């Protein structure tokens, strides 16, 4: 027989015995407090306690049910509130995208206090304020965005720097992004902004110093990084050449720039041309001649030979011999012939210069070459012929180089 069946039979048999016992001896309970007393049988008091217990239990269940229902209402109201905030946010984003800045800002701010994405609301509202030219509101809303989300400072300051870049506030943007860099040194967005800002400021030295961090940030693959390094090195040398005359020790400044370049760059024609120009600007003509001659003997370049024709070496006769040696291998090179014509002028070989000019300009018309050739012919006493030569070069606005000329015959 199962256990519950045994228990049922026992209750069935025992219940009459219990009631009989109660009839024989009901017991007695006295409850007194102050001047009041209550008398009842023992079993009555038990029944009363049981009744109180049942009533208390029912009250607790009722309270729990009401609380649960209240929770449901709270969740419902919360969901309704979140839904309205979400709708306002979406409306604000749409207006922002369409360029309705004032409407976008209003919707986004109305939703911010009720939204789970308050950071996004404040950030976009700040950008809307910026678009309307209200920088005070923009900065205030960026501050609210920062306070609305833990760990948002980097994102907020990156946004601030981008807005300053849009305004052309390059120095302010650099200061802002450098503050971020202290806490996020290789952050990809920080590195990208720093590259753009330094480029705009023409701060190629600063970009050169950034290259190790750019490499660690992995925002560029190896090939792109190499091209970027070349761009930085070339422009660093170029900007250095442009300001070399303003430095206290121009030659030391220029050679230091040159020494910072990789060995491969020092053999590159573009870099050699820039460095030679810098040497010419500070009066180091012979050093420029040596550099160009060495580079041309290693690798031919029309750009470098054109510079060689203008550089005033200490020994113009030797310079002419070197250039005529190149002519044996390149008899129809117009750039070399034009350089030879100019070197001949410095050697006061007027007839030879005239012939080189003629040969060069027959191969490749050049405005500056025509102007120089015309000046030479006029100085040699053939005014009409010289003017005719110069007329051929009037199609451009190039000016002749400052080169020595013979004393005018007439």
LINMOQUI-V670775 format. One record per helix or strand of 3 or more residues. SS is the DSSP state (A for helix, B for strand). FROM is the first residue (numbers start at 1). LEN is the number of residues. Records with the same first field share a line. If there is no record, write none. Layout:
# LINMOQUI-V670775
SS = FROM-LEN  FROM-LEN
This chain:
# LINMOQUI-V670775
A = 3-22  42-57  101-12  118-14  135-14  153-14  170-14  188-14  204-14  222-21  244-3  250-10  263-4  269-13  285-14  302-9  316-14  334-13  350-14  367-13  383-10
B = 29-5  36-5
